[in-house]
Amino acid sequence: MIKKGFLIGLLLFGIFFGAGNLIFPAELGFRAGKYFLPAMSGFVLSGVGIAIVTLIVGTMVKGGYKRELGIKVGVNFAIGYLTALYLAIGPFFAIPRTASTSFSIGIAPVTGNTRFALFVFSAIYFLLAYLIALNPSKLMDRVGKVLTPIFALLIVILIIVGNLNFHVVNEGEMEGSLTALKTGFFDGYNTLDALASVSFCLIATSGIKTFGFSSKKEYMSIMAIVGIVTTILFSSLYIGLGALGNKFDVPNEVLSDKSVNIGTYILSMSSYKLFGSFGQAFLGAMTILTCFTTTVGLIVVTSEFFADTFKRFGYKSYVNIFTLTGFAMSNFGLNTIIKISVPVLNILYPVTIVIVLIVILNKFISMSNVGMRFTIILTAVTAFIEVIGDVFNIKVINSFMSMFIGGSLGFVWVNIAVLGIIISLILRDKIKGESFEI
């Protein structure tokens, strides 16, 4: 049982592991300074905890989250939510981010961080991805299974050697443990793993079932082990990278350059300082190859979802659209992509958290159908209003939000979610979710 749990944990780690998971904890560690522990605690809570719970619950829900949402909220909401989610983990954020990260770590140290170099690299990168995505095969999956362990081992070596050789803790820029905790929590959204868990849980389920289970009890026990294994793996990786960034010195001219991503700079330059030009080149090559397999996979699954959901266009047409969109977005540069993604993630993540919470509760407690619908939709509306107030600095909205518990920290939606769940327990039109399946 333990062996199965460990192997499945490694499988899921490989599914979610990518270069995008590396840059955010490294930068967070650098900016956290002496508030490293609260910052990384917040990051692990959202970047690991929420993602793992979302995935495991999704693997035990019949028909995945799409079916659950269709029952609890409505088919139209389910389609709208999943569409926004696939666009986020696909052409708007995750796909262009893989290309930009590849460029920042693998190419920019040689060519310089210029727009022309990024354009040329991304054009070649997406042309190759497009050609493979048109006729997806098991080749890329097999290559990814080979590259991911090698890349992960390389990062582990970089973390260990770096933490042994770098000793000075950065001053950081955070003021207070609570601010650091909040910053880390919201930075954890950038991993996109919880959103990916909603989309990929059915894919993960099919992979998990190949291991074979004698009963539901065994399945549940093994999935508990899976949760522990994946949590330890990702948490160790994030904390190690954060510690590396926490001890790495970044020059002021780099900090003042808005086009430079601090996370990619730390990874690239630390590998250079520790292992020389070869180490930096090897890290760059592995980053590009690992990101490339992720890009192809994301283009394929996003195109398949849209071709299946919106049948006006076929698979090939969606591959064309999403490849071109990813190419265009990647040329904005990594920092711009991240900046654009933050407001969207600050809406999608609260909704996802509440959906997962309601799915879990409803498996054990009867809840009002109207109440559940009210809770999820109102959470989305509240998160949207919070984001609008924050992005445009609308004082009326911000002042009103600060009246709620945690409002000044961006957690007004938690108040709404708790209220909605209480209402769901009071109203009479109760339904109980189907038991977890295997």
VOGUDREN-409249 format. One record per residue (C-alpha): x, y, z; residue in one letter. Coordinates in steps of 0.1 Angstrom, whole numbers, padded with zeros to 4 digits, always signed. Layout:
BEGIN
XYZA...
This chain:
BEGIN
+0000+0000+0000M+0028+0024+0009I+0047+0015-0022K+0016+0022-0044K+0010+0055-0026G+0046+0066-0031F+0047+0056-0068L+0014+0075-0075I+0027+0105-0056G+0057+0105-0079L+0034+0102-0109L+0014+0132-0098L+0045+0152-0089F+0057+0146-0125G+0023+0158-0139I+0025+0191-0121F+0062+0198-0119F+0074+0225-0143G+0097+0254-0145A+0069+0277-0136G+0069+0262-0101N+0105+0272-0096L+0106+0309-0102I+0080+0320-0077F+0094+0305-0044P+0129+0317-0053A+0117+0353-0057E+0095+0351-0027L+0124+0339-0006G+0145+0368-0018F+0119+0394-0010R+0108+0378+0023A+0141+0385+0041G+0138+0378+0078K+0101+0369+0074Y+0110+0338+0054F+0091+0314+0075L+0056+0331+0074P+0061+0339+0037A+0069+0303+0028M+0041+0290+0051S+0016+0310+0031G+0031+0299-0002F+0030+0262+0008V-0006+0265+0021L-0020+0278-0012S+0006+0264-0037G+0007+0229-0022V-0022+0224+0003G-0050+0237-0018I-0037+0221-0050A-0033+0186-0035I-0067+0186-0018V-0083+0198-0050T-0066+0171-0070L-0073+0142-0046I-0110+0152-0042V-0113+0154-0080G-0099+0119-0084T-0126+0106-0061M-0155+0125-0076V-0176+0107-0103K-0174+0127-0135G-0150+0152-0121G-0158+0188-0111Y-0177+0195-0143K-0204+0171-0133R-0204+0183-0096E-0208+0219-0107L-0236+0210-0131G-0255+0194-0103I-0248+0220-0076K-0248+0253-0096V-0258+0246-0132G-0244+0234-0165V-0239+0270-0178N-0219+0280-0148F-0198+0248-0150A-0190+0255-0186I-0182+0292-0179G-0160+0284-0150Y-0141+0257-0167L-0137+0278-0198T-0121+0306-0178A-0100+0280-0160L-0087+0264-0192Y-0079+0298-0207L-0059+0306-0176A-0039+0273-0175I-0037+0275-0213G-0031+0303-0238P-0034+0333-0216F-0010+0325-0187F+0005+0291-0184A+0014+0284-0220I+0031+0318-0226P+0047+0316-0192R+0065+0284-0201T+0080+0300-0232A+0090+0332-0214S+0105+0312-0185T+0125+0291-0210S+0138+0322-0227F+0147+0339-0194S+0166+0310-0180I+0179+0293-0212G+0185+0321-0238I+0186+0355-0222A+0219+0349-0203P+0235+0345-0238V+0215+0369-0260T+0205+0395-0235G+0169+0401-0224N+0159+0418-0256T+0125+0418-0273R+0139+0407-0306F+0156+0377-0291A+0124+0368-0273L+0104+0371-0305F+0128+0349-0325V+0130+0322-0297F+0092+0322-0291S+0085+0319-0328A+0107+0288-0332I+0094+0274-0299Y+0057+0277-0308F+0062+0265-0343L+0077+0233-0330L+0050+0230-0304A+0023+0236-0330Y+0036+0209-0353L+0036+0183-0325I+0003+0194-0310A-0014+0188-0344L-0006+0151-0341N-0001+0144-0304P+0015+0111-0296S+0029+0094-0266K+0064+0106-0276L+0061+0139-0257M+0047+0121-0227D+0075+0097-0226R+0101+0124-0231V+0085+0143-0203G+0087+0113-0180K+0124+0111-0187V+0132+0148-0185L+0111+0156-0153T+0131+0133-0129P+0164+0146-0144I+0153+0182-0141F+0140+0177-0106A+0173+0161-0096L+0192+0190-0111L+0172+0215-0091I+0176+0195-0059V+0214+0195-0064I+0213+0233-0071L+0192+0238-0039I+0216+0217-0017I+0248+0231-0030V+0235+0267-0031G+0223+0266+0005N+0256+0252+0016L+0276+0280-0002N+0254+0311+0001F+0251+0324+0037H+0240+0360+0038V+0203+0365+0044V+0188+0393+0023N+0171+0422+0041E+0140+0417+0020G+0112+0442+0016E+0083+0428+0037M+0071+0444+0068E+0057+0421+0094G+0048+0384+0096S+0012+0389+0087L+0021+0408+0055T+0046+0381+0046A+0020+0353+0052L-0005+0371+0030K+0021+0377+0003T+0032+0341+0003G-0004+0329+0002F-0013+0350-0029F+0020+0342-0046D+0011+0305-0043G-0018+0312-0067Y+0009+0318-0094N+0017+0281-0095T-0017+0275-0111L-0016+0240-0097D-0050+0241-0080A-0067+0253-0112L-0048+0226-0131A-0061+0200-0105S-0097+0208-0114V-0089+0203-0151S-0066+0173-0149F-0082+0153-0121C-0098+0129-0147L-0065+0124-0165I-0048+0118-0131A-0076+0093-0122T-0071+0072-0153S-0033+0071-0146G-0039+0062-0109I-0063+0034-0117K-0037+0015-0137T-0021+0006-0104F-0052-0015-0094G-0071-0015-0062F-0090-0042-0043S-0115-0020-0026S-0127+0016-0020K-0111+0014+0014K-0077+0006-0001E-0081+0033-0026Y-0089+0059+0001M-0060+0048+0022S-0035+0050-0007I-0048+0084-0017M-0041+0096+0018A-0005+0084+0014I-0004+0101-0020V-0014+0134-0004G+0014+0131+0021I+0040+0122-0005V+0031+0149-0029T+0029+0175-0001T+0063+0166+0012I+0079+0166-0023L+0065+0200-0033F+0069+0216+0001S+0105+0205+0002S+0111+0219-0033L+0095+0252-0025Y+0111+0257+0008I+0145+0248-0006G+0142+0272-0035L+0129+0299-0012G+0159+0294+0010A+0182+0296-0020L+0166+0330-0030G+0167+0341+0006N+0205+0338+0006K+0212+0350-0030F+0225+0385-0036D+0207+0404-0065V+0224+0436-0077P+0205+0468-0075N+0207+0474-0113E+0189+0440-0118V+0163+0449-0092L+0156+0482-0109S+0152+0465-0143D+0115+0458-0147K+0121+0434-0176S+0141+0410-0154V+0122+0383-0134N+0140+0379-0101I+0131+0342-0098G+0147+0333-0132T+0177+0355-0124Y+0183+0337-0091I+0181+0302-0108L+0203+0311-0137S+0230+0331-0119M+0232+0307-0089S+0238+0278-0113S+0265+0299-0130Y+0282+0309-0097K+0281+0273-0084L+0288+0253-0115F+0301+0277-0141G+0290+0282-0177S+0283+0245-0182F+0260+0244-0152G+0241+0274-0164Q+0238+0261-0200A+0227+0227-0187F+0200+0243-0165L+0189+0264-0194G+0186+0234-0218A+0167+0213-0193M+0143+0242-0186T+0136+0247-0223I+0129+0210-0229L+0108+0205-0197T+0088+0236-0205C+0084+0225-0241F+0067+0192-0231T+0044+0212-0208T+0035+0236-0236T+0026+0209-0260V+0005+0191-0234G-0014+0223-0224L-0021+0231-0261I-0034+0196-0266V-0057+0194-0235V-0070+0229-0239T-0078+0224-0276S-0095+0191-0268E-0117+0207-0241F-0128+0235-0264F-0134+0211-0294A-0155+0190-0271D-0174+0218-0254T-0177+0244-0283F-0182+0222-0314K-0183+0251-0339R-0146+0246-0345F-0126+0215-0346G-0095+0204-0327Y-0071+0217-0354K-0087+0252-0354S-0083+0255-0316Y-0047+0244-0318V-0041+0272-0343N-0059+0298-0321I-0042+0288-0288F-0007+0284-0303T-0010+0319-0318L-0024+0333-0286T+0003+0318-0265G+0030+0331-0289F+0015+0366-0288A+0012+0366-0250M+0047+0353-0245S+0062+0383-0262N+0049+0406-0235F+0076+0391-0213G+0074+0370-0181L+0069+0399-0156N+0040+0413-0177T+0023+0379-0180I+0025+0375-0143I+0012+0410-0136K-0018+0404-0160I-0026+0370-0145S-0027+0381-0108V-0062+0397-0109P-0077+0368-0128V-0062+0343-0104L-0075+0363-0074N-0110+0356-0088I-0106+0320-0099L-0088+0308-0068Y-0114+0318-0042P-0141+0302-0064V-0121+0270-0067T-0114+0268-0030I-0151+0272-0022V-0161+0247-0048I-0138+0221-0034V-0149+0228+0002L-0186+0225-0007I-0180+0192-0027V-0163+0178+0004I-0189+0190+0029L-0218+0178+0007N-0204+0143+0006K-0210+0140+0044F-0238+0166+0051I-0270+0174+0032S-0269+0210+0019M-0294+0232+0002S-0291+0232-0036N-0300+0269-0038V-0277+0277-0009G-0247+0260-0026M-0255+0278-0059R-0258+0311-0039F-0225+0305-0021T-0204+0298-0052I-0218+0325-0074I-0217+0352-0046L-0181+0342-0039T-0172+0348-0075A-0189+0382-0075V-0173+0392-0042T-0138+0382-0054A-0144+0401-0087F-0154+0433-0068I-0124+0429-0045E-0101+0427-0075V-0117+0457-0092I-0113+0478-0060G-0076+0467-0057D-0066+0471-0094V-0082+0505-0099F-0077+0516-0063N-0114+0525-0058I-0115+0539-0023K-0153+0534-0018V-0149+0496-0025I-0117+0492-0005N-0132+0511+0025S-0163+0489+0024F-0143+0457+0020M-0121+0466+0050S-0152+0465+0073M-0152+0427+0069F-0130+0402+0088I-0098+0399+0068G-0111+0425+0044G-0079+0446+0044S-0059+0414+0035L-0081+0405+0005G-0102+0378+0022F-0137+0393+0021V-0148+0363+0001W-0141+0340+0031V-0169+0358+0050N-0193+0353+0021I-0184+0317+0018A-0189+0310+0055V-0223+0328+0054L-0234+0309+0023G-0225+0275+0038I-0245+0283+0069I-0275+0293+0047I-0270+0260+0028S-0273+0241+0061L-0305+0260+0070I-0326+0260+0038L-0349+0231+0032R-0342+0220-0004D-0313+0198+0007K-0294+0173-0013I-0265+0150-0004K-0236+0145-0027G-0229+0110-0041E-0203+0090-0021S-0167+0092-0033F-0161+0069-0062E-0129+0050-0073I
